[in-house]
């Protein structure tokens, strides 16, 4: 059975790779710091991976299960990045003193 690679499948594969790579980033950061951490790159990889796989499921495959499966993690990741950026702005002036 031959595997057919379409442009949308490539988008889906890259999205899946990035979404999976975030766990290796988290593992490395935890191992390095010897405590459980979620580095910002984890969230950025989550967002980019979710957007790409969501695009694949919307336009490449038109699969409602895949759309739902990828939309929720994207919103959670976006929320975490927004909270981090908001917190960073609130903390920065206090650290300058």
Secondary structure by P-SEA (a helix, b strand, c coil): cbbbbcaaaaaaaaaaaaaaaaaaaaaaaaaaaccccccaaaaaaaaaaaaaaaaaaacccccaaaaaacaaaaaaaaaaaaaaaaaaaaacccccc
